[in-house]
Amino acid sequence: MSNPVRLALGISVLVWILVLGCGGSDGVSDAEVITREGISFVNQENFEIAIERFDQALSLDADFVPAWIDRGYAYEKLGQYERAIEDYKQAISLDPENAKAYNNRGFAYRDLGQYQLALADYDEAIRLDPLYADGYANRSQLHRFLGNDAQAAEDFGLAVELGIDSDELEFELENSESQRVANSAADTFVPQDAESYLRRGITYGEAGQFDLAIQDFDKVIQLNPNLAVAYNNRGLAYASLNQLASAIEDYDEAIRLQSNDSRTFANRGIAFFNQGALERAVEDFVEAIRLNPDFANAFAGRALAYSALGKDDESEQDVERAVSLGIDRIQLETDIESARSDR
């Protein structure tokens, strides 16, 4: 049975930059007020509604750069990378010296696997603002991914000097060049506390090194056994290794500790789906949607579970809702066909 939806880890080391306050007015414009409303919906992961707000802001002021940047971010979160890039391009055309627009476009290019374009945008962001700490941190992350350890180390050092939170992003670099290991930022990172292990575990997970990720999440749980996100993330690592029983056990504990996180219910629903426990998968997707009525991935997952159960009418309704929230129709319908073939 095919894997219906893979959700993100839920915590990331680096975050996107949402911007406001680039306008020249002394007061707060209507476009800015509406953009702020959009950002509040972004923070709730209601990205479709956020985009509607940014659309409204741009209809009032098509030259309001923050709305272009923030709408681009919302599109990226929905996996609509090309549309995100178009918004960032528009922001750059309006404000060619906006370092944050280049930074965010770099993220979108990275998500598309266009790493050289991403690096070029990070370079430009830093050229425009040589004291841009986030630009150095993000370029460091990409250099590490590409195995450019020396450049990654240099950028990371500059990022820390410029004010990146040492509790979040503290790396201890090896003194000897021969001790550096290519393609692994985590190899030069010395965890100091539960949060540090959590972040390194995520780095390992994003690199596909799930066994190492599990070891770090084990350490997090040892240090803080009541941290729900550690169980959720370890569950994702187990699920990625197809150790579904262990994944579900971790999701159960995460939900016991924090019963209002829609992502954990969706993740457990995926695991149940892959186990063939379709009714239980539906129950979890239903709960995820109750907690977050605009959770596109939950609708997509439930559509697949309904299809596997032979409930085609219900599945089609969820497909339409998922697509309206930004899920790619072609990919989802391909997965639906696979689910039907497994009936």
N, C-alpha and C positions, 0 to 999 in steps of 0.2 A: 504494500500500500504506500502511495506516495506521501511525502511530508507536506501537509497542507499550507502551513504558514510558519515562518520562522521569525519570532519577535526579537527585538533588540534586547540587550542585557539589562536595560533599565537604568544603569548609571554609567556615565562615560567620564573619562579623565578630563577631556577638553570639551567645552560647550561652545555653541554658536554665539555670535554676538548680535543682540538685538539693539538697535540704535534709535534714539530720539534726540530732539533738540538741535537738529542741523539747520533749521529754518532761521531766517533773520529777524523775524518779528519779535517784538518785546513781549507781546501777549501770547496766549496759546490759541492757535488757529483751530477751526473746526476739524480740519484734516488731521491735525495732531491729536486732538481729543479722540477721534474715531480710531486712529492708529493705536493709541493706548488701549482702547477697548479690544482691538484685535490682538494685541500682545497678551492681554489677560486671558483670552481664549486659547492662545498658543500655550500659555503656561498650564492650562487645563487639558492640553492635548486635543482640543476641539479645533482641528486645523481647517476644516472646511468653513466653519463659522468665522474663524479668524480671517480667512481669505475674503469672505464676503465683506468684512469690515474694512480690510485694506482696499478692496475694490471701491467701496464707498468713499474712502479717504482720497483715493486717486481721482475719482470722478469730481471731487471738489477742488483738488489741486494736483494736476498731473505732473507737477514739478517737485512734489514733496518726496525727496529722496528716501527718508526713513521708511515710508510706506512701500516703496519698491524693494528695499532691502528686506524688510520683515515679511512681505508677501513671498519673496524668493525663499526665505527660510521655511515658511509654512509649506510651500510646494515641495521643497526638498524632503521635509519630514513625511510627506505623503508618497515619496519615491518618484516624484515628477521632476527629475533632475534637469531636463532640458528647459522646462518652463522656469525653474529656479534660475538657471543661468541667464535666460532672456531677461528676467527682472533685474538681475545684478548688472547685466550689460546696460540696461536702461539707466540704472542708478549711476553707473560710471560715466555714461554719456552726459548726464546732467551735472555730475560732480566728479571730474576726472581725477581729483586729488583725494578721493574718499578711500582711505586705507581699509576701512572696514568692509566696503563693498568688494574690494579685491580679496580680502581675507575670506569672506563668505563664499565668493565664487570659487575660490580655491577648494573649499570643502566640497562643493558640488562636483567639481572636476574630479576630485579624489574619489567620491562615491561612484562616479562613472568609470573609474579605473584609468582616467587620463592624467597620469601622475606628473608628466612633464608640464602640462598646462597648469596643474595645481601648484607645482613648485614655482612656475613663472609668476603666478598671481601672488603667492606668499612673498616672493622676492620684491614684487612691485609694492605690496603693502608696506614692507619694511623700508623700501627706498623712500616712499612717501612719508613715512613716520618712523625714523630710526630708533625711536624709543617705544615702539609698539610691542609690548611684552607678549601679547597673545599671538602676534604674527610669528615671533621667534619660537614660541612654544609649539605652535601648530606645524611650522616648518620642521622643527626638530622631530615631531612625531612622524611626519611623512618620511624624513630622511632615515629614521630608525626602521620603518617598515621596508624601505628600499635597500636596507643594508649599508647605508652611508653613515657608519657609526661615528666617524670623526666629525663630520658636519653636524650630526645630531647632537653630539656632546657639546660642541661649541655653541650651537643655538640654544641648547637647554641651559647652559651656564648663563648666557645673556638674559634669557627669560627670567631666571631666578633673580639675577641682579636687578632687573627692572621691575620686580615686585610680584611675580607669580607666587601664589600662596605656597609656602614651603611645606605646609602640612598636607597639601594636595599633590604637589608635584616635585617633591624633593628626591633628587637622584644623586647617588654617590658614584662618580665616574672612576673607573679603574685608572691607576697611575701608569701602568705599563700598556703600551699599544698592543703588545703581543697577547695580552690577556683579554682583549676585547673580542666578543663573539659577534660575527656579522649577523644581521637580520634579527636581532633580539634586543629590543630596548630594555626588556626586563632583566637581562643578564647583568646590567650595570646598576640595577636598582636595589638598594638595601632597605627592606621594609623596617619601619620603626614601631608600628602600631597596627591595630585591626584595620583602620581605613587604608593604610598603605598596602597591606596584604590584599585588601579588597580590590584596590585599583590595579595592582600588578596582576591579580587573577583575571581581571577583565582584559588587560593587555594580552595575557596568554590566550584567553578565549577568543579574542578578535583575530589572533594570529593562527587559530586552529590548533593550538597546543593544549588540548582539553585536559589531559592528565596533569599537566603542570598547573593549570587553572584550578583543578579540584584540590590539589595540595594546598594552594594558597587559600582557597575558600575554607578548607578544613581548619587552617590556622586562624582565620577570622572567627569561625564558630567557636574554636577553643578559647579565644580571647573575649568574645562577646556572643554567648550562646543565644541571646535574644534578638539578634539582628536579622530581621526577616529577609532583607535583600540578599544576605549571604546564602541563605537556603535557596532562594529563587535562582540566584546566579549559578550555584552549584548544580541545581536541578537542570538548568540549561546546558551545562557542560556534560552532565550525565546523559541527557537526551541527545546531545550531539554525538555521543559515543554509542547511541542506541541502547543504553542501559536504562530502559524506561521505568522499571520498577523502582530503581534508586531515584530517578528523577521525580517520580510521583510522590515518593516518600518525602523528598525535600520540599516539593510544592505544598504538600499537606502541612508540613511544619511552618512554612512561610505564611500560609493562610491562617493557621492557628495563631500566629504571632501578630499578623496584620491582615484582617479579613476584608479590608476595603480597597485592596489594590487590584484593579481590573486586569493588569498585565499577568499577575500570577495565575489567576483563574484561566486566562487565555492560554498561558503556557501549559498548564495542567490539561486543558482541553486538547491541546495538540498531542500531548503524550498519550492521553486516553485514545485519541483517534488513531495514532500509530500502533497502539496495542490492539485495536479492533473493538474497544469498549465504546461504541458509537453513542449509545444513549447517555453515558456518563460524560462524554465529550460535549454533547449538546447541552447538558445541564451546566457545565462550566462556561460554555460560550454564552448561554443565557444570562448567567450571573455577571460575566464580564460586561455584557451589554447593559445590564441593569445599572451597574456601577458607572459605566461610561457609555451613554447612548450614542455617541459618535465614534465608537472604536471600530475603525474600518477592518482591522485584521480579525476582530472577533466575529464580525458578520461574514467575512470570507471563510473563516474556519467553520462556522456553523453551516454555511452553505455547502461546504464539502461533506460535513457529517450528515446533513439531511440527504444529500445526493446518494451517499453510500448506503443510507437506510431506505432508499427508494422513495423518499418524500420530495419528489421533483418540484411540486408547486412551491413548497416552503423554501426549497433550495433556490429557486429562481428569484423569489422575493428578496432573499438575502444577497444574492448576486447583484441585483440592481441597487440595493442599499450600499453594498460594499463599493461598487463602482462609483456611485454618487459621492462617496467619501474619499475617492482617490485611488482605489485598488485598480490595477491594470486588468481590463476585461479579458484580453486575449489570454494572458497567463492564467487567470482564474478559471476561465472556461476550459482551458487545456487540463487543469487539475481536476475540474469537475468530471470531464470525460474519463480521466484515469480512475477517479473514485467510482464511477458507474461501472467501469470494467471489472472492478474488484468485488462487485456485489455477489 
